[in-house]
Amino acid sequence: MSASRRPRTTRPPDDPAPAGGSRSRREHLTVDELCDELKVARRTFYDWRAKGRAPRCFKLPNGDLRIRRTDLDSWLTDRMEA
């Protein structure tokens, strides 16, 4: 009989965890994560999106939206007042 296989316990190189084990800055955010981070309601996010004012999003095959961290950071920088 073959030896039992243990589940993979190491993280892939593109999925680093910060010190302490929790992921505080994800590469791709869900709408809920974005809203939590910006302290806005989901309705506000979708209003921004309908008006073309939200950060760039991409849609997964299941229809869920994701926002790249780099797109959010760039979007926030563009909105900083002088």
Order of alpha helices (4+ residues) and beta strands (2+ residues): beta-alpha-alpha-beta-beta-alpha
